[in-house]
Amino acid sequence: MLRYSEELIEEIRSSNDIVDVISQYVILKRSGRNFFGLCPFHKEKSPSFSVSPDKQIFHCFGCGVGGNVIHFVSKIENLDFRETMELLANRANIQLPTLQSSYQDNKRAMLKSKVYEINEIAAKFYHENLYKPTSKEAQEYIKKRKLDNRTLKSFLIGYSGTSDELYRVLKQKGYTEEEILASSMVLKNENGRFADRFRRRLMIPIQDANGKFIAFGGRVLDDSKPKYINSPENIVYSKGRNLFGLNIAKKGDTKKIIIVEGYMDAISLYQRGITNVVASLGTALTEQQGRLLRKNSEQIIIGYDADGAGQAATLRGLEILQNMGCDIRILQIYGAKDPDEFVIKYGPERFQKCVDSAISLVEFKVKILKQNLNIENVNDKIKFLNEIAQILAKVDNDIEKEVYIDKISQEYKISKEAIYAEVNKLIYSRNNTNSKKHVEKAPIKSFLSF
Ligand SMILES: [Zn+2]
């Protein structure tokens, strides 16, 4: 009989976010740090079933059931432990061991832990290198970017020199070629020679939420291209699954968390006392990143250039996050091209003011709409009214809807009655088609047993 190791059970549990899983069975609404909904295990009219994203547990104040994601699935699907593990492992794309595969799994786990070690050694090696007299050009750059020593230490910022010294250090410590190459810190060329991947770059280690070293960003010191070289994805690193700076931000208050595009934005804000900030590692926001954010904070402030190129993709990403139950705001900054420049120019107090007045996704969409239309023109004004009605019809909360309609009416000089009329028209036609669809839809299997 095959038994699951404690590590595997933990991996399966932590890879299945409880809010995500329960959302497939129960409609959850956020209130403070927790989510609430109608308990699927007893009949009730007002929600007493709560889910905590921080603790990754659920509890019903009505009937007293509770536990973690494994307990929930086992109970709601009526499965035994082994079946529950299979379902959750499958959901998270985790391979469950068979007798033949456990040798392979052990080998892979060993290699992973070696790569974490190598990355940490590299981070410390580059960091110490930064202070050496031979690293003058990096020290000049640090001065130019106004990074202070406390920041350098917090992020373990470093400098990769001109030789293949890291490779020699790793060899000397006894790491095998396989392990060194798996870390991506060293490359092997056609002649079989080994060379450090990063040279003459400012080295920014990327850590996961638990502080493990998983990758590096390397920035050039001058204006040459490419500006950044990053570690490729490998056995420990997958960029869409991580957020730069989360391990550091987590040490402080992350009720609100600001997400910026570049490492330098995050580092620069941190140095000026704004510590609830992470960077998205250059990708459009992914669902996994959304889950990390939701787990650690109540409100997500999007601090990147959502007005610029790739606007449609950004908006889609934000909608995904919103649908996952994240409360999203969009930061509006003027007079600087990014948060780094802004905070240097105007200081942290003014930046904080921008954070406090960040706008909702609905307001942001209306704003973008307005940019592309001339509402002095009658046709454009009608089009504007139609499109804002589309946006507002999706807002479930009536009070929220009223607030938006008030604001839009004042700001764009359209009567409230006209907006309400359009919105209600849409809601009416949507409800009609929905109720038809509902009849055709088969009920969800899991609900049948209650
Ligand atoms: Zn209950």
Boltz pocket constraint, residues with backbone or C-beta under 6 A from the ligand:
constraints:
  - pocket:
      binder: B
      contacts: [[A, 39], [A, 40], [A, 41], [A, 42], [A, 49], [A, 60], [A, 61], [A, 62], [A, 63], [A, 64], [A, 65]]
      max_distance: 6.0
